[in-house]
Structures are given as C-alpha cells and as structure tokens.
C-alpha cells in the first residue's frame, strides 16, 4: 500500500477516507491538528499530503508554507466550497492541486492518481530500452529520469506539477502550447476557463526560473510567456544569432 498523510480535523471524514482509499491501495495516516500535521510531515518523505485549510493549532496555509521549506512533495489542498481566494492562495504557496469540500471520494481518488502519475519516478530500464534523454533548451536542463532541473548549472526545486509543466513546454520550445493541452497533460483534467490552477502554477514556475537566472541574464524574467486566449510559450532567447551589420 502507498502511504498518504491526511491533515484534517473532521474525524468522520478522515475515517471515511481511510476506509475508502484503502480499497484502492492507499494507507491513510490521519492527523487532526495543524501543528501535529507539520510534525508528521517532517517525520518522513510522504508521497502525498492531503491538507485541510481550516485546522486547529495551525491553519493549513501556515502548514503548507512550512512544508515547502523542507519538501517539494505533492500536496493536495482541501478547501471550503466557494472560497476561491483559498484556492488561489494555496496554489501560490505551492499546493499541487485543490479540491473543494464537500467532494465525491471518487474525485479525490482521481486527483490523487493524477498527481501520483506526475510525480512518479521513471521505473527501471530494461536492457532493450533506453533511458529518457535529458532535455536541453538553452541554459535549461531537465532530466526526466532523475527528475531534476538545472538552469545555468543551478538546481531548481520544483513541485511535481511544476516539473511536468516545464517538461511539456521544453518539448515544444518557442511554440505556444494550448491551455487545454497543458490542463489535460499536467493537471490530469479538462481545462475550465474559470479554473486558475494552471495560471498559478505557471506564475510560480516563472518566478523560480527568474530566481535561478544568472546576474547577466535579465531576459530570464520573461522566460514563460502568456499568450492571451491561447496558452503559454517557453521563450527562446538564444536560438537566433544576432544580426551583424
């Protein structure tokens, strides 16, 4: 069974999810306070954490913020229905995805599986197969097998969603990748025009790429370009040599 950490003060919900997810190969370790959840998160490298926003002891946002100081593991945020600001803030702070309460357990299972697929390391390579080739686009190097990203030789710590997003864009450098394609490939669901998840993940990835730039590379700030009404583009700055007079 795959272990999941559930941090939620609704004990009935925790019991129901523990029993439901067990039928699909997941063992849920439930904690009912934010401060205790943070300690549990520190205790081991959880494949995934299900984190409620409204918690006693320490709210979910603070727990998430602190988790992101020591882990880039997957976090699925559980929010109150209609609280769009909670979802946006949670994504900005590093959550991989969110689900509004009350929710259907089958939808939660689908979200868990989608996140797991994105974050799963590449399996053992057979003698007849070849390892995935690292992607190199200008100063960016993404290794799908090791799940590492370097820019200008500096490592960049990405969440599972951010890694998948960058990988898709790096496979089509300089080209616009439609939002619908990114939503289905990266988030594992159809694109909805009012869902800000994709925008938030792009924003976080853009900031991380800008933060890892070399001091001389001022153009790194606009590395990910938003094409209004279409999608996103990984901008190429060095693919065309400058013209000489």
N, C-alpha and C positions, 0 to 999 in steps of 0.2 A: 504493500500500500504506500501511496505517496502522502507525506505529512503536510498538513496545512495548519497555519496559525490563524485562529479566528478571535478577534478582539471586539467584543460586543457585550453590552450589559443586559441584553434581552435574553434571559436564560432559557425561556421556552423556544425562542428562535434558534439559539445555539444547539439545544437538544435535537430539534427537528432537523437542522442542517447536518449535525453529526451523524444521525441515523440515515438521512437521505444520501449524503455523499459517500458514506461507507459502502453503499450498494454499487458505487461506480469506482471503487478502488482508492478512495481518499480517507485518510485518518485525520480527523479534526481534533486539534488541541485548542480548547476554548479558554479564554481569559476574559474576565468581566470588568476590569478596570484599566484605564489608560496607562497608569504608571506601571502596573503589573504586566501589561501587554508589551510595554517598551523593554522591560527586563527580559521577558520571554523572547522578544525579537533579537536581543543581544546574545541570548544563550546559545544560538546555533544559526546556521545558514538555512533559513526556511525557503523552500522552493516558491512559496507564495504566502502572502499575508492578506487576510480579509479584515478590513479595518473600518469600524463604525466611526462616524464623526462625533456624535453625541455620547460622551463617555464620562463617568465619574473619575476623579483623581487626576486626570489629564485629558484634554479633549483630543480628538482624532487628528486634528491639524498639527498640534504640537508633537504628537507621537510620530506622525509622518515626517515632519521636519527633522526630528532627531534621528529617525531611522535612516534618512537619506545622508546623514553624516558618516555612517559606517556601512551602509549596504546599498547596492543598486538592484537588489532582488525585487521581484514582482510584488506590487501592492494593488489590490482591488479595493476601492473606497466604497463604503455603503453610506448613502446619503438619504435625507428625508425628501420625499417626493415634492417637486415644485421648487426646491431650493437650488436654483441654477447657480447662484453665487457659490454655494458649497462645492459644486462640481468643478467650476472654473478654478476656484482657489486650490482645490485638491490636485487638479491636473498641473497647475502652475508649480505646485510644491513637489511634484514628482510622482504622483499616483499614475499607474499604468492605465487604469480604466476606472469607471464608476458604475454603480447600479443603484437606482432609486428604490427606496422602500415604500410600500410593500412590493416584493418581487416574487415571481414564479421561480421555484427552485430549479426548474429546468433551464431558465435563462441564466441563472447563476452558474450552473454546471457548464453551459455553453461558453460563458465568458471565461471561466477557469480554464477550460480546454483550449480556447483560442489563445489566451496568454501563455499557457504551457507550451503550445506549439511554437510560439515566437521565441521563447526563452530556452527551448531545449537545445543542448549542445549537439553538435554533429556526432553521430554514432561511430563505432569502429569501422574502419575502412577495409574492405576485403582486398584480397591480393589482385583481383582483376579490376578493381575500381580505383579511381584517382581521387586524392583529396581535393576539396574545393580550393580553387585558386584565389589567393588574396586579390582584392580589388584595389587598384591604384588609380586615383584620379588626382593629378597634380600633387599637392602636398598631403593628400589624404590616403591612408592605407587602412583597409578594412579586411580583417581575416575572418571569414565565416566559420572556419573550423575551430579556431581558438576563441572566437567571439571577442576580438579586441579591435580597437580603433586607435590609430595614431595620426596626429596632424603635426607637421614639422618635427617629427620624431617624438612628440609629447603624447603620452597616453591620454585618452578621453574616456571618462567613466560615464557610460550610457545605460539607461534602463533598457529592458527588453524591447519595448515599443520604439524607443529612440534608435536602437541599433537596427531594427527591422526597417524603420523609416529611412535611415541613411543608406542602408543596403539597397533598397529599391531605387532610390534616387541616384546612387552611384552606378547602378547598372544601366542608367539612361542619362549620362552626364550631358548637360546642355540642353536636354529636351524637357518639355513640360509633361509631367506625369499627372494625370487627371485625379481629382479628389475621389471619384468613385473607385478608381483602381487602388489608390492608397488605402481607403477605408476598408475595402474587402481584403486586401493583401496584408495590411499592417494591423488593423483593428479586428479583423475577422467578422465584419458585419457590413451591411449595405450602408451607403452614405445617406445621411439625413441632413438637409440644409440647415436645420436648427441645432445640430449637434456640434458643439465647439471643441470636442475632444481632439480632433485632428489638428486644428489650429493651435491648440495649447501645446501639443507635443512638438509641432514644428517650431513654435516660439522657443521652447526650452532647448531644442537641438540647435537652433540658430545661436542662442546665447552661449552654449557650450563650445561651439565651433569658433565663435568670436573670441572666447576666453582663452582658447588654446593657440591662437594665431601667434605668429612671430611679430615682434615690435615693428618690423618694417612692412608688414603685410596689412595695410589699412583696408584693403579691399575685402578682407575676410568677413567684415561685418555684414556684407550683403551676399554671403555665400549661398543662402537659401532664399530664393526669390518667390514671392507670391504673385501668381498670375491671376488677376481678378476674374472670377467667373469660370476659371478653368482648372487650375491646380497649382503645383509647385515645381520649381526648377532648381537643380544644382548648377549654379553658375560657374562657367569656366572662365578663368582669367588669363590663363597662360597657353591655351590651345592654339591661338593665332598669333604668330610673331608680329611685333610692331613693325609698321612700315618704315623704311628708311628713306630719307629724302634723296 
